[in-house]
Amino acid sequence: MAYPYQSHASYSPSAPPEPEPHGLARPYPPPPSYYSQSGYGSNSHGYQDFPPGTHPDVIRSFQMVDKDRSGFIDELELQQALSSGYQRFNLRTIRLLMFLFKNPNDPLRIGPKEFAALWSCIGQWRAIFERFDRDRSGKIDAFELRDALYSLGYATPASVLQVLISKYDDRSGRKVELNFDSFVECGMIVKGLTEKFKEKDPRYTGSARLTYDTFMSMIIPFLVS
C-alpha cells in the first residue's frame, strides 16, 4: 500500500529530513567548537545562548540586525538577516518561519537559539533546492517541486501541487516557476501540515478523523502567517 507520507523523523520544526550524504552541506559548516564573541555566546545581558558549535557567520548575521542589542529580532530584522545570507525573502515566508520557530517567551521575536535553528533549516532547504534545480536556473518548476517533495517522503497529489503552484502564477501565461523563497514556503507548508496530520494518524493509514475546530486550528496558521 502506498502512503502519502513516510515516517521520517525530523530534527527541527520545518527542516526537511536529514539529507542523505550526497555532498549536500549547510551554508556554513559548523566548526568543532565555538567560543563566543561580543557577549552573544554567554549569559551576559540576559541573552539566551547560541547553541554550541554555532558558526561565527550565523552569530554575526544576528548581531548585524539586532540594532538595539536586546538579544531578540523581529520579522523585519529576520528578513534583513536572511536576505544578506541568501536572497530577499518575502515577508509572508518570514512570518511562516517566525511561526514555526517561535520563541515561547515572545511570539513576535526570536532569540539566538531560534535563529540558529532557523538558519540551519534554511541551509537544508537550500541543499534540496539546488539538488532539484537541474538546469541551474535558480528556479524550479512543478515537476521539480514534485520530485523534491517526493525525495523528502511526501507523495504530494497532482491536485495539491497545482494549488501550491497557482499561488505564484502571475497570470502572464508563462510557465510558473518557484524561486528559493517560494520553494521554502511550499516545502514548509507541505511538511508542516503533513506533520500535523500525522499526529492524528499514528498508524500512517493516510486517513484520520478530525473535528472542525481541530481542522481549522491545524491549517489557519499556515494560511495567515
Salt bridges, closest charged atoms under 4 A:
GLU20 OE1 - HIS22 NE2 3.21
ASP57 OD2 - HIS55 ND1 3.83
ASP57 OD1 - ARG60 NH2 2.15
GLU75 OE2 - ARG95 NH2 3.12
ASP106 OD2 - ARG109 NE 2.69
ASP141 OD2 - LYS175 NZ 3.45
ASP147 OD2 - ARG134 NH1 3.56
ASP147 OD1 - ARG146 NE 3.11
ASP169 OD2 - ARG171 NH1 3.25
ASP170 OD2 - ARG174 NH2 3.30
GLU177 OE2 - LYS175 NZ 3.88
GLU185 OE2 - ARG92 NE 2.83
GLU185 OE2 - LYS167 NZ 3.02
GLU195 OE2 - LYS191 NZ 2.22
